[in-house]
Amino acid sequence: MTVYYDRYGGFQGTNPAPPIEKIPYMVKDVGGGVKYLTYTAPDENGNCVVERITESSSGGATLTTIDHGFGSWADPSGITYYPINEAIPVEVEEAEA
């Protein structure tokens, strides 16, 4: 019999629950306090959901902002980003019946 443990060492039993928190698949550190992350491989068009993490300093404190958007992993600076807790609107073509 096989039993499972999650990445935090929690016992999952014989039928593991899917992880709640995902680990980034790819990370781009472009400098200037900006990093891009994706949790999946880009689709056949090179697009995926991308998180942008921006760090800036002001008055001796560091402010970290996390946004996300959908678009080209090859050019993440060209994506429209939304606050991390908002849904990402993505326009798609309707399939023909």
PDB file as gemmi writes it, atoms N, CA and C in Angstrom:
CRYST1    1.000    1.000    1.000  90.00  90.00  90.00 P 1                      
ATOM      1  N   MET A   1       0.846  -1.173   0.000  1.00  0.00           N  
ATOM      2  CA  MET A   1       0.000   0.000   0.000  1.00  0.00           C  
ATOM      3  C   MET A   1       0.894   1.240   0.000  1.00  0.00           C  
ATOM      4  N   THR A   2       0.471   2.244  -0.726  1.00  0.00           N  
ATOM      5  CA  THR A   2       1.191   3.507  -0.780  1.00  0.00           C  
ATOM      6  C   THR A   2       0.393   4.564  -0.041  1.00  0.00           C  
ATOM      7  N   VAL A   3       1.079   5.346   0.780  1.00  0.00           N  
ATOM      8  CA  VAL A   3       0.456   6.488   1.431  1.00  0.00           C  
ATOM      9  C   VAL A   3       1.178   7.748   0.953  1.00  0.00           C  
ATOM     10  N   TYR A   4       0.543   8.893   1.147  1.00  0.00           N  
ATOM     11  CA  TYR A   4       1.076  10.139   0.610  1.00  0.00           C  
ATOM     12  C   TYR A   4       1.194  11.202   1.695  1.00  0.00           C  
ATOM     13  N   TYR A   5       2.212  12.036   1.534  1.00  0.00           N  
ATOM     14  CA  TYR A   5       2.410  13.212   2.373  1.00  0.00           C  
ATOM     15  C   TYR A   5       2.457  14.427   1.464  1.00  0.00           C  
ATOM     16  N   ASP A   6       1.921  15.555   1.928  1.00  0.00           N  
ATOM     17  CA  ASP A   6       2.013  16.767   1.111  1.00  0.00           C  
ATOM     18  C   ASP A   6       3.380  17.407   1.298  1.00  0.00           C  
ATOM     19  N   ARG A   7       3.625  18.485   0.590  1.00  0.00           N  
ATOM     20  CA  ARG A   7       4.940  19.113   0.630  1.00  0.00           C  
ATOM     21  C   ARG A   7       5.277  19.724   1.973  1.00  0.00           C  
ATOM     22  N   TYR A   8       4.276  19.885   2.844  1.00  0.00           N  
ATOM     23  CA  TYR A   8       4.498  20.435   4.175  1.00  0.00           C  
ATOM     24  C   TYR A   8       4.671  19.337   5.217  1.00  0.00           C  
ATOM     25  N   GLY A   9       4.610  18.065   4.792  1.00  0.00           N  
ATOM     26  CA  GLY A   9       4.751  16.951   5.705  1.00  0.00           C  
ATOM     27  C   GLY A   9       3.434  16.464   6.277  1.00  0.00           C  
ATOM     28  N   GLY A  10       2.310  16.988   5.791  1.00  0.00           N  
ATOM     29  CA  GLY A  10       0.999  16.563   6.252  1.00  0.00           C  
ATOM     30  C   GLY A  10       0.609  15.228   5.642  1.00  0.00           C  
ATOM     31  N   PHE A  11       0.093  14.342   6.469  1.00  0.00           N  
ATOM     32  CA  PHE A  11      -0.322  13.020   6.011  1.00  0.00           C  
ATOM     33  C   PHE A  11      -1.574  13.143   5.153  1.00  0.00           C  
ATOM     34  N   GLN A  12      -1.557  12.567   3.948  1.00  0.00           N  
ATOM     35  CA  GLN A  12      -2.677  12.639   3.023  1.00  0.00           C  
ATOM     36  C   GLN A  12      -3.439  11.327   2.908  1.00  0.00           C  
ATOM     37  N   GLY A  13      -2.932  10.256   3.484  1.00  0.00           N  
ATOM     38  CA  GLY A  13      -3.598   8.962   3.402  1.00  0.00           C  
ATOM     39  C   GLY A  13      -3.299   8.262   2.080  1.00  0.00           C  
ATOM     40  N   THR A  14      -4.208   7.368   1.675  1.00  0.00           N  
ATOM     41  CA  THR A  14      -3.993   6.593   0.457  1.00  0.00           C  
ATOM     42  C   THR A  14      -4.561   7.266  -0.779  1.00  0.00           C  
ATOM     43  N   ASN A  15      -5.349   8.302  -0.610  1.00  0.00           N  
ATOM     44  CA  ASN A  15      -5.940   9.024  -1.728  1.00  0.00           C  
ATOM     45  C   ASN A  15      -5.656  10.511  -1.525  1.00  0.00           C  
ATOM     46  N   PRO A  16      -4.528  11.003  -2.058  1.00  0.00           N  
ATOM     47  CA  PRO A  16      -4.109  12.368  -1.751  1.00  0.00           C  
ATOM     48  C   PRO A  16      -5.047  13.420  -2.333  1.00  0.00           C  
ATOM     49  N   ALA A  17      -5.266  14.471  -1.556  1.00  0.00           N  
ATOM     50  CA  ALA A  17      -6.028  15.619  -2.028  1.00  0.00           C  
ATOM     51  C   ALA A  17      -5.131  16.454  -2.933  1.00  0.00           C  
ATOM     52  N   PRO A  18      -5.708  17.108  -3.938  1.00  0.00           N  
ATOM     53  CA  PRO A  18      -4.875  17.969  -4.775  1.00  0.00           C  
ATOM     54  C   PRO A  18      -4.329  19.128  -3.949  1.00  0.00           C  
ATOM     55  N   PRO A  19      -3.138  19.589  -4.278  1.00  0.00           N  
ATOM     56  CA  PRO A  19      -2.567  20.690  -3.506  1.00  0.00           C  
ATOM     57  C   PRO A  19      -3.391  21.965  -3.671  1.00  0.00           C  
ATOM     58  N   ILE A  20      -3.514  22.704  -2.588  1.00  0.00           N  
ATOM     59  CA  ILE A  20      -4.248  23.965  -2.624  1.00  0.00           C  
ATOM     60  C   ILE A  20      -3.340  25.064  -3.143  1.00  0.00           C  
ATOM     61  N   GLU A  21      -2.115  25.079  -2.657  1.00  0.00           N  
ATOM     62  CA  GLU A  21      -1.160  26.089  -3.088  1.00  0.00           C  
ATOM     63  C   GLU A  21      -0.275  25.476  -4.164  1.00  0.00           C  
ATOM     64  N   LYS A  22      -0.139  26.167  -5.278  1.00  0.00           N  
ATOM     65  CA  LYS A  22       0.703  25.650  -6.348  1.00  0.00           C  
ATOM     66  C   LYS A  22       2.073  26.314  -6.301  1.00  0.00           C  
ATOM     67  N   ILE A  23       3.040  25.599  -6.819  1.00  0.00           N  
ATOM     68  CA  ILE A  23       4.398  26.103  -6.903  1.00  0.00           C  
ATOM     69  C   ILE A  23       4.608  26.635  -8.313  1.00  0.00           C  
ATOM     70  N   PRO A  24       5.253  27.807  -8.461  1.00  0.00           N  
ATOM     71  CA  PRO A  24       5.474  28.343  -9.813  1.00  0.00           C  
ATOM     72  C   PRO A  24       6.232  27.367 -10.707  1.00  0.00           C  
ATOM     73  N   TYR A  25       5.807  27.290 -11.962  1.00  0.00           N  
ATOM     74  CA  TYR A  25       6.441  26.441 -12.959  1.00  0.00           C  
ATOM     75  C   TYR A  25       7.657  27.145 -13.554  1.00  0.00           C  
ATOM     76  N   MET A  26       7.505  28.448 -13.867  1.00  0.00           N  
ATOM     77  CA  MET A  26       8.606  29.243 -14.412  1.00  0.00           C  
ATOM     78  C   MET A  26       8.591  30.625 -13.760  1.00  0.00           C  
ATOM     79  N   VAL A  27       9.791  31.186 -13.566  1.00  0.00           N  
ATOM     80  CA  VAL A  27       9.937  32.507 -12.972  1.00  0.00           C  
ATOM     81  C   VAL A  27      10.921  33.299 -13.822  1.00  0.00           C  
ATOM     82  N   LYS A  28      10.545  34.556 -14.174  1.00  0.00           N  
ATOM     83  CA  LYS A  28      11.451  35.475 -14.874  1.00  0.00           C  
ATOM     84  C   LYS A  28      11.719  36.655 -13.958  1.00  0.00           C  
ATOM     85  N   ASP A  29      12.973  36.875 -13.631  1.00  0.00           N  
ATOM     86  CA  ASP A  29      13.367  38.054 -12.868  1.00  0.00           C  
ATOM     87  C   ASP A  29      13.972  39.023 -13.873  1.00  0.00           C  
ATOM     88  N   VAL A  30      13.232  40.069 -14.219  1.00  0.00           N  
ATOM     89  CA  VAL A  30      13.684  41.003 -15.250  1.00  0.00           C  
ATOM     90  C   VAL A  30      14.414  42.202 -14.671  1.00  0.00           C  
ATOM     91  N   GLY A  31      14.624  42.201 -13.361  1.00  0.00           N  
ATOM     92  CA  GLY A  31      15.329  43.297 -12.715  1.00  0.00           C  
ATOM     93  C   GLY A  31      14.400  44.466 -12.426  1.00  0.00           C  
ATOM     94  N   GLY A  32      14.925  45.454 -11.765  1.00  0.00           N  
ATOM     95  CA  GLY A  32      14.139  46.632 -11.441  1.00  0.00           C  
ATOM     96  C   GLY A  32      13.005  46.340 -10.465  1.00  0.00           C  
ATOM     97  N   GLY A  33      13.124  45.252  -9.707  1.00  0.00           N  
ATOM     98  CA  GLY A  33      12.093  44.908  -8.736  1.00  0.00           C  
ATOM     99  C   GLY A  33      10.880  44.219  -9.326  1.00  0.00           C  
ATOM    100  N   VAL A  34      11.003  43.681 -10.558  1.00  0.00           N  
ATOM    101  CA  VAL A  34       9.865  43.028 -11.211  1.00  0.00           C  
ATOM    102  C   VAL A  34      10.196  41.566 -11.502  1.00  0.00           C  
ATOM    103  N   LYS A  35       9.278  40.667 -11.095  1.00  0.00           N  
ATOM    104  CA  LYS A  35       9.371  39.240 -11.421  1.00  0.00           C  
ATOM    105  C   LYS A  35       8.049  38.806 -12.025  1.00  0.00           C  
ATOM    106  N   TYR A  36       8.130  37.868 -12.967  1.00  0.00           N  
ATOM    107  CA  TYR A  36       6.951  37.261 -13.570  1.00  0.00           C  
ATOM    108  C   TYR A  36       6.968  35.775 -13.248  1.00  0.00           C  
ATOM    109  N   LEU A  37       5.784  35.219 -12.915  1.00  0.00           N  
ATOM    110  CA  LEU A  37       5.662  33.803 -12.598  1.00  0.00           C  
ATOM    111  C   LEU A  37       4.504  33.220 -13.379  1.00  0.00           C  
ATOM    112  N   THR A  38       4.626  31.945 -13.742  1.00  0.00           N  
ATOM    113  CA  THR A  38       3.504  31.202 -14.289  1.00  0.00           C  
ATOM    114  C   THR A  38       3.478  29.838 -13.628  1.00  0.00           C  
ATOM    115  N   TYR A  39       2.281  29.307 -13.449  1.00  0.00           N  
ATOM    116  CA  TYR A  39       2.100  28.025 -12.781  1.00  0.00           C  
ATOM    117  C   TYR A  39       1.846  26.888 -13.772  1.00  0.00           C  
ATOM    118  N   THR A  40       1.722  27.218 -15.052  1.00  0.00           N  
ATOM    119  CA  THR A  40       1.507  26.218 -16.092  1.00  0.00           C  
ATOM    120  C   THR A  40       2.389  26.549 -17.291  1.00  0.00           C  
ATOM    121  N   ALA A  41       2.596  25.578 -18.131  1.00  0.00           N  
ATOM    122  CA  ALA A  41       3.311  25.839 -19.379  1.00  0.00           C  
ATOM    123  C   ALA A  41       2.409  26.672 -20.291  1.00  0.00           C  
ATOM    124  N   PRO A  42       2.973  27.551 -21.104  1.00  0.00           N  
ATOM    125  CA  PRO A  42       2.154  28.308 -22.055  1.00  0.00           C  
ATOM    126  C   PRO A  42       1.407  27.374 -23.004  1.00  0.00           C  
ATOM    127  N   ASP A  43       0.241  27.835 -23.472  1.00  0.00           N  
ATOM    128  CA  ASP A  43      -0.552  27.038 -24.408  1.00  0.00           C  
ATOM    129  C   ASP A  43       0.091  27.052 -25.791  1.00  0.00           C  
ATOM    130  N   GLU A  44      -0.585  26.463 -26.773  1.00  0.00           N  
ATOM    131  CA  GLU A  44      -0.026  26.358 -28.132  1.00  0.00           C  
ATOM    132  C   GLU A  44       0.222  27.712 -28.785  1.00  0.00           C  
ATOM    133  N   ASN A  45      -0.393  28.780 -28.250  1.00  0.00           N  
ATOM    134  CA  ASN A  45      -0.173  30.135 -28.770  1.00  0.00           C  
ATOM    135  C   ASN A  45       0.857  30.904 -27.958  1.00  0.00           C  
ATOM    136  N   GLY A  46       1.441  30.257 -26.955  1.00  0.00           N  
ATOM    137  CA  GLY A  46       2.449  30.910 -26.115  1.00  0.00           C  
ATOM    138  C   GLY A  46       1.856  31.729 -24.980  1.00  0.00           C  
ATOM    139  N   ASN A  47       0.548  31.556 -24.724  1.00  0.00           N  
ATOM    140  CA  ASN A  47      -0.128  32.340 -23.689  1.00  0.00           C  
ATOM    141  C   ASN A  47      -0.367  31.523 -22.431  1.00  0.00           C  
ATOM    142  N   CYS A  48      -0.432  32.214 -21.302  1.00  0.00           N  
ATOM    143  CA  CYS A  48      -0.741  31.590 -20.018  1.00  0.00           C  
ATOM    144  C   CYS A  48      -1.106  32.689 -19.028  1.00  0.00           C  
ATOM    145  N   VAL A  49      -1.573  32.277 -17.868  1.00  0.00           N  
ATOM    146  CA  VAL A  49      -1.798  33.231 -16.788  1.00  0.00           C  
ATOM    147  C   VAL A  49      -0.430  33.557 -16.198  1.00  0.00           C  
ATOM    148  N   VAL A  50      -0.154  34.852 -16.043  1.00  0.00           N  
ATOM    149  CA  VAL A  50       1.134  35.313 -15.536  1.00  0.00           C  
ATOM    150  C   VAL A  50       0.895  36.182 -14.306  1.00  0.00           C  
ATOM    151  N   GLU A  51       1.644  35.930 -13.249  1.00  0.00           N  
ATOM    152  CA  GLU A  51       1.641  36.816 -12.093  1.00  0.00           C  
ATOM    153  C   GLU A  51       2.825  37.758 -12.223  1.00  0.00           C  
ATOM    154  N   ARG A  52       2.568  39.026 -11.877  1.00  0.00           N  
ATOM    155  CA  ARG A  52       3.650  40.016 -11.858  1.00  0.00           C  
ATOM    156  C   ARG A  52       3.826  40.463 -10.418  1.00  0.00           C  
ATOM    157  N   ILE A  53       5.030  40.313  -9.909  1.00  0.00           N  
ATOM    158  CA  ILE A  53       5.344  40.761  -8.561  1.00  0.00           C  
ATOM    159  C   ILE A  53       6.279  41.952  -8.676  1.00  0.00           C  
ATOM    160  N   THR A  54       5.842  43.079  -8.128  1.00  0.00           N  
ATOM    161  CA  THR A  54       6.603  44.320  -8.209  1.00  0.00           C  
ATOM    162  C   THR A  54       6.968  44.776  -6.807  1.00  0.00           C  
ATOM    163  N   GLU A  55       8.240  45.036  -6.584  1.00  0.00           N  
ATOM    164  CA  GLU A  55       8.699  45.548  -5.302  1.00  0.00           C  
ATOM    165  C   GLU A  55       9.249  46.952  -5.493  1.00  0.00           C  
ATOM    166  N   SER A  56       8.828  47.856  -4.611  1.00  0.00           N  
ATOM    167  CA  SER A  56       9.336  49.224  -4.647  1.00  0.00           C  
ATOM    168  C   SER A  56       9.585  49.688  -3.221  1.00  0.00           C  
ATOM    169  N   SER A  57      10.490  50.630  -3.066  1.00  0.00           N  
ATOM    170  CA  SER A  57      10.825  51.161  -1.749  1.00  0.00           C  
ATOM    171  C   SER A  57      10.348  52.593  -1.636  1.00  0.00           C  
ATOM    172  N   SER A  58       9.844  52.917  -0.456  1.00  0.00           N  
ATOM    173  CA  SER A  58       9.387  54.274  -0.193  1.00  0.00           C  
ATOM    174  C   SER A  58       9.493  54.531   1.307  1.00  0.00           C  
ATOM    175  N   GLY A  59      10.226  55.554   1.675  1.00  0.00           N  
ATOM    176  CA  GLY A  59      10.350  55.904   3.086  1.00  0.00           C  
ATOM    177  C   GLY A  59      10.970  54.817   3.931  1.00  0.00           C  
ATOM    178  N   GLY A  60      11.856  54.005   3.345  1.00  0.00           N  
ATOM    179  CA  GLY A  60      12.526  52.953   4.087  1.00  0.00           C  
ATOM    180  C   GLY A  60      11.760  51.637   4.145  1.00  0.00           C  
ATOM    181  N   ALA A  61      10.537  51.612   3.593  1.00  0.00           N  
ATOM    182  CA  ALA A  61       9.750  50.383   3.583  1.00  0.00           C  
ATOM    183  C   ALA A  61       9.685  49.820   2.168  1.00  0.00           C  
ATOM    184  N   THR A  62       9.528  48.512   2.061  1.00  0.00           N  
ATOM    185  CA  THR A  62       9.371  47.867   0.764  1.00  0.00           C  
ATOM    186  C   THR A  62       7.910  47.512   0.571  1.00  0.00           C  
ATOM    187  N   LEU A  63       7.357  47.910  -0.558  1.00  0.00           N  
ATOM    188  CA  LEU A  63       5.975  47.589  -0.907  1.00  0.00           C  
ATOM    189  C   LEU A  63       6.004  46.537  -2.007  1.00  0.00           C  
ATOM    190  N   THR A  64       5.306  45.421  -1.795  1.00  0.00           N  
ATOM    191  CA  THR A  64       5.204  44.367  -2.789  1.00  0.00           C  
ATOM    192  C   THR A  64       3.779  44.349  -3.321  1.00  0.00           C  
ATOM    193  N   THR A  65       3.634  44.428  -4.645  1.00  0.00           N  
ATOM    194  CA  THR A  65       2.329  44.390  -5.296  1.00  0.00           C  
ATOM    195  C   THR A  65       2.275  43.146  -6.171  1.00  0.00           C  
ATOM    196  N   ILE A  66       1.145  42.405  -6.093  1.00  0.00           N  
ATOM    197  CA  ILE A  66       0.983  41.191  -6.889  1.00  0.00           C  
ATOM    198  C   ILE A  66      -0.236  41.356  -7.779  1.00  0.00           C  
ATOM    199  N   ASP A  67      -0.018  41.279  -9.077  1.00  0.00           N  
ATOM    200  CA  ASP A  67      -1.079  41.374 -10.083  1.00  0.00           C  
ATOM    201  C   ASP A  67      -1.010  40.131 -10.956  1.00  0.00           C  
ATOM    202  N   HIS A  68      -2.060  39.893 -11.735  1.00  0.00           N  
ATOM    203  CA  HIS A  68      -2.014  38.783 -12.691  1.00  0.00           C  
ATOM    204  C   HIS A  68      -2.795  39.151 -13.950  1.00  0.00           C  
ATOM    205  N   GLY A  69      -2.444  38.462 -15.036  1.00  0.00           N  
ATOM    206  CA  GLY A  69      -3.086  38.692 -16.321  1.00  0.00           C  
ATOM    207  C   GLY A  69      -2.907  37.475 -17.205  1.00  0.00           C  
ATOM    208  N   PHE A  70      -3.468  37.524 -18.399  1.00  0.00           N  
ATOM    209  CA  PHE A  70      -3.364  36.418 -19.342  1.00  0.00           C  
ATOM    210  C   PHE A  70      -2.756  36.946 -20.627  1.00  0.00           C  
ATOM    211  N   GLY A  71      -1.699  36.282 -21.100  1.00  0.00           N  
ATOM    212  CA  GLY A  71      -1.082  36.714 -22.341  1.00  0.00           C  
ATOM    213  C   GLY A  71       0.214  35.989 -22.611  1.00  0.00           C  
ATOM    214  N   SER A  72       1.056  36.616 -23.415  1.00  0.00           N  
ATOM    215  CA  SER A  72       2.281  36.008 -23.908  1.00  0.00           C  
ATOM    216  C   SER A  72       3.356  35.901 -22.836  1.00  0.00           C  
ATOM    217  N   TRP A  73       3.779  34.668 -22.557  1.00  0.00           N  
ATOM    218  CA  TRP A  73       4.876  34.460 -21.624  1.00  0.00           C  
ATOM    219  C   TRP A  73       6.165  35.038 -22.194  1.00  0.00           C  
ATOM    220  N   ALA A  74       6.308  35.058 -23.515  1.00  0.00           N  
ATOM    221  CA  ALA A  74       7.510  35.603 -24.149  1.00  0.00           C  
ATOM    222  C   ALA A  74       7.621  37.115 -23.960  1.00  0.00           C  
ATOM    223  N   ASP A  75       6.475  37.798 -23.790  1.00  0.00           N  
ATOM    224  CA  ASP A  75       6.466  39.250 -23.608  1.00  0.00           C  
ATOM    225  C   ASP A  75       5.504  39.633 -22.483  1.00  0.00           C  
ATOM    226  N   PRO A  76       5.835  39.272 -21.246  1.00  0.00           N  
ATOM    227  CA  PRO A  76       4.911  39.526 -20.146  1.00  0.00           C  
ATOM    228  C   PRO A  76       4.695  41.005 -19.845  1.00  0.00           C  
ATOM    229  N   SER A  77       5.600  41.874 -20.289  1.00  0.00           N  
ATOM    230  CA  SER A  77       5.407  43.308 -20.037  1.00  0.00           C  
ATOM    231  C   SER A  77       4.266  43.870 -20.875  1.00  0.00           C  
ATOM    232  N   GLY A  78       3.846  43.165 -21.928  1.00  0.00           N  
ATOM    233  CA  GLY A  78       2.765  43.630 -22.790  1.00  0.00           C  
ATOM    234  C   GLY A  78       1.378  43.163 -22.356  1.00  0.00           C  
ATOM    235  N   ILE A  79       1.294  42.474 -21.219  1.00  0.00           N  
ATOM    236  CA  ILE A  79       0.021  41.958 -20.727  1.00  0.00           C  
ATOM    237  C   ILE A  79      -0.690  43.018 -19.891  1.00  0.00           C  
ATOM    238  N   THR A  80      -2.024  43.037 -19.934  1.00  0.00           N  
ATOM    239  CA  THR A  80      -2.813  43.881 -19.034  1.00  0.00           C  
ATOM    240  C   THR A  80      -2.983  43.117 -17.727  1.00  0.00           C  
ATOM    241  N   TYR A  81      -2.593  43.731 -16.621  1.00  0.00           N  
ATOM    242  CA  TYR A  81      -2.640  43.077 -15.315  1.00  0.00           C  
ATOM    243  C   TYR A  81      -3.774  43.619 -14.460  1.00  0.00           C  
ATOM    244  N   TYR A  82      -4.255  42.745 -13.569  1.00  0.00           N  
ATOM    245  CA  TYR A  82      -5.347  43.053 -12.643  1.00  0.00           C  
ATOM    246  C   TYR A  82      -4.892  42.676 -11.240  1.00  0.00           C  
ATOM    247  N   PRO A  83      -5.430  43.329 -10.203  1.00  0.00           N  
ATOM    248  CA  PRO A  83      -5.067  42.942  -8.839  1.00  0.00           C  
ATOM    249  C   PRO A  83      -5.298  41.436  -8.635  1.00  0.00           C  
ATOM    250  N   ILE A  84      -4.424  40.801  -7.868  1.00  0.00           N  
ATOM    251  CA  ILE A  84      -4.410  39.347  -7.726  1.00  0.00           C  
ATOM    252  C   ILE A  84      -5.746  38.762  -7.273  1.00  0.00           C  
ATOM    253  N   ASN A  85      -6.553  39.508  -6.536  1.00  0.00           N  
ATOM    254  CA  ASN A  85      -7.813  38.972  -6.035  1.00  0.00           C  
ATOM    255  C   ASN A  85      -8.995  39.263  -6.952  1.00  0.00           C  
ATOM    256  N   GLU A  86      -8.732  39.817  -8.132  1.00  0.00           N  
ATOM    257  CA  GLU A  86      -9.783  40.040  -9.132  1.00  0.00           C  
ATOM    258  C   GLU A  86      -9.669  38.988 -10.223  1.00  0.00           C  
ATOM    259  N   ALA A  87     -10.793  38.659 -10.842  1.00  0.00           N  
ATOM    260  CA  ALA A  87     -10.794  37.711 -11.960  1.00  0.00           C  
ATOM    261  C   ALA A  87     -10.133  38.352 -13.180  1.00  0.00           C  
ATOM    262  N   ILE A  88      -9.581  37.529 -14.043  1.00  0.00           N  
ATOM    263  CA  ILE A  88      -8.934  37.993 -15.272  1.00  0.00           C  
ATOM    264  C   ILE A  88      -9.923  37.834 -16.422  1.00  0.00           C  
ATOM    265  N   PRO A  89     -10.366  38.935 -17.049  1.00  0.00           N  
ATOM    266  CA  PRO A  89     -11.243  38.786 -18.210  1.00  0.00           C  
ATOM    267  C   PRO A  89     -10.429  38.417 -19.446  1.00  0.00           C  
ATOM    268  N   VAL A  90     -10.837  37.362 -20.124  1.00  0.00           N  
ATOM    269  CA  VAL A  90     -10.138  36.903 -21.332  1.00  0.00           C  
ATOM    270  C   VAL A  90     -11.169  36.736 -22.434  1.00  0.00           C  
ATOM    271  N   GLU A  91     -10.967  37.413 -23.545  1.00  0.00           N  
ATOM    272  CA  GLU A  91     -11.864  37.308 -24.691  1.00  0.00           C  
ATOM    273  C   GLU A  91     -11.501  36.042 -25.487  1.00  0.00           C  
ATOM    274  N   VAL A  92     -12.504  35.221 -25.787  1.00  0.00           N  
ATOM    275  CA  VAL A  92     -12.284  34.015 -26.573  1.00  0.00           C  
ATOM    276  C   VAL A  92     -13.334  33.965 -27.674  1.00  0.00           C  
ATOM    277  N   GLU A  93     -13.004  33.293 -28.755  1.00  0.00           N  
ATOM    278  CA  GLU A  93     -13.950  33.128 -29.848  1.00  0.00           C  
ATOM    279  C   GLU A  93     -14.908  32.000 -29.493  1.00  0.00           C  
ATOM    280  N   GLU A  94     -16.175  32.195 -29.824  1.00  0.00           N  
ATOM    281  CA  GLU A  94     -17.158  31.144 -29.564  1.00  0.00           C  
ATOM    282  C   GLU A  94     -16.986  30.044 -30.590  1.00  0.00           C  
ATOM    283  N   ALA A  95     -17.138  28.817 -30.120  1.00  0.00           N  
ATOM    284  CA  ALA A  95     -17.029  27.667 -31.020  1.00  0.00           C  
ATOM    285  C   ALA A  95     -18.285  27.581 -31.897  1.00  0.00           C  
ATOM    286  N   GLU A  96     -18.068  27.212 -33.131  1.00  0.00           N  
ATOM    287  CA  GLU A  96     -19.209  27.046 -34.026  1.00  0.00           C  
ATOM    288  C   GLU A  96     -19.942  25.765 -33.705  1.00  0.00           C  
ATOM    289  N   ALA A  97     -21.265  25.826 -33.772  1.00  0.00           N  
ATOM    290  CA  ALA A  97     -22.081  24.648 -33.432  1.00  0.00           C  
ATOM    291  C   ALA A  97     -22.139  23.662 -34.568  1.00  0.00           C  
TER     292      ALA A  97                                                      
END                                                                             
